[in-house]
Amino acid sequence: MATMTASLTRPGVAALPPFLFDGSPIPDPFGYGKRNVAWLKKLCHPSSPGKPFAIDPWVERVLLALYGPRHADGSRIVRRLVLLLPRGNRKTSLCAAITLLHLFGPERVVGGLVLSAASALGQARELFNEAALIISHDKRIRGRVKVRKSESAIECPEFSTRYRALAADGGVQHGKTPRVVIADELHVWRGRMGRDLWESLDSALVKAPNTLMVIASTAGRGQDNLAWEQVAYALKVQRGEVHDPATLPVIFMADKDCDWRDTELHRLINPGLDCGYPDAAAFADKVRKAEHSPSDLDAFLQFNLNVWHDKNVSAGFVDMELFDAGAADIDLDALKGRDCWLGVDMSVSDDLTAIVAAFRDDGDNILAVPFFYCPKDSLRVRADRDGVPYPTWAGAGHITPTEGAIIDHGQVAAKVRELCGRFNVLQIAFDPARAQLVMSELMEEGLPVIRFDQSWKMMVPAVDALERAIKGGTFRHDGNPVLRWNFENIATVRDRNDNITFHKGKSTDRIDGAVATAMAVSLAATGDTGRSIYDDPNFDPTTFHLGIAA
């Protein structure tokens, strides 16, 4: 405990809640804090069947600070708990405990409503599922409550109390009068829907006395969003810059310039590590991956050390040294007739368009050769705007200028036809957003055109395949400097399941070649021919049953 106390202001730490570790007394004049902790310890938790609900020392301090301090009339002083913890430190379990305390525990109010809210239904159901699991594993309370899975709701008829999980994508909830609102992962509440839901729920808390708002989240990105507004204020309270007894900040945050390899820092920012969670081996694996990948390092800082990033998108995709290591002399003439997969990223009228041809060699390598197109009339203007030598690249043959001020899509289509004539092109992947006419034209000619939407569903596996090839040393490219520049420009966005996809770092950054590469490489990696067994002229349906040849 002394070591932790001495570390509160050490380098690399942006925020730690001192009251959790300094051993200071927490006011509990009515004993309500100790009462609530004792009640929770009598519950059963699915992670330890038959054993009491484990309340670790730091969690107990949070509960005591939340429920102990009271006004003279017994009402709670704390009305807002801002809980900012890295992933894996059991925020959901703590929020489930709070939910049950108010649903049928000592903090219940007859007729009371508890709401938890998240950006999407899947996230909203995580807290509901945790609370439902605790109930299902405790035979003493199973018969006293009704768990309605289809509605993500729990009711306790004995006290007429209710709990329900809501999602921002399910529409704004007006007219409700909650006693408790738990805002889950506020950092991903996006756009107008997220803010509308927040304003609806936050304003509803003034309708009744002794209400509670719980904000439980990991660190986010950018400072122009709802989550940062709440966290920034709570940080001022935690640092003593603002006196607000009604706000209880429990914020663990590393500094953006921290030594992220420091194991002592890992313990400080992840209070559960000393209690057995997050899993130490998995945590160490995250550190190892971060050593070799900018995107993994970026995610580790945000989700495991709670660094709040200034930018709304993450750092680069891969270490450019790994990308450069894949440069090789690729002889297209030697590949004549070989299986080939094309990825085509068509631009708006005056931007960069890319075709990438991908091949598999006789080993495990995937070879990628890009072809870039740009309007001839805008080469110098684009060079000034983007800060790269378009005219020099065009002169060296790395970009093909098309006549006029806009991309000649006919010239792009002609290149696709040429490649189909030289190689055994099995699939030609297009994002249909800007390529409908070209796609239709080539499809009418019988070429193997497929749709490849730039959606999470399509791009996540494509980006994953490309990343594995680069990191695994099986990705080879011809050293085209335009392609390298495109890869340098990649920022990544990551969802809550650690899936990543591409994003331009700035509006002037071009990643067209990288997108086309991901499309082509992912197809080549799977070796998809784009053809069905029914296309085989030797196929005999009478000898084939349920996918098993006779």
Buried (B, 14 or more C-beta within 10 A) or exposed (E): EEEBBEBBEBEBBBBBBBBBBEEEEBEBEEEBBBBBBEBBEEBBBEBEEEEEBBBBEBBBBBBBBBBBBBEEEEEBBBBBBBBBBBBBBBBBBBBBBBBBBBBBBEBBBEEBBBBBBBBBBEBBBBBBBBBBBBBBBBEEBEEEBEBEEEEBBBBBEEBEBBBBBBBBBBEBBEEBEBBBBBBBBBBBBBEEBBBBBBEBBBEBBEEBEBBBBBBBBBBBBBBEBBBBBBBEBBBBBBEEEEEBEEBBBBBBBBBBEBEBEBEEBBBBBBBBBEBEBBEEEEBEEBBEBBEEBBBBBBBBBBBBBBBBBEEBBBBBBBBEEBBEEBBBEBEBEEBEEBBBBBBBBBBEEBBBBBBBBBBBBEEEBBBBBBBBBBBBBBBEEBBEEBEBBBBEBBEEEBBBBBEEEBBBBEBBBEBBBEBBEBBEBBBBBBBBEBBEEBBEBBBEEEBBBBEBEBEBEBBBBBBBBBBBBBBEEBBBBBBBBBBBBBBBBBBBBBEBEEBBBBBBBEEEBBBBBBBBBBBBBBBBBEEEBBEEEEEEEEEEEEEEEEEEEE
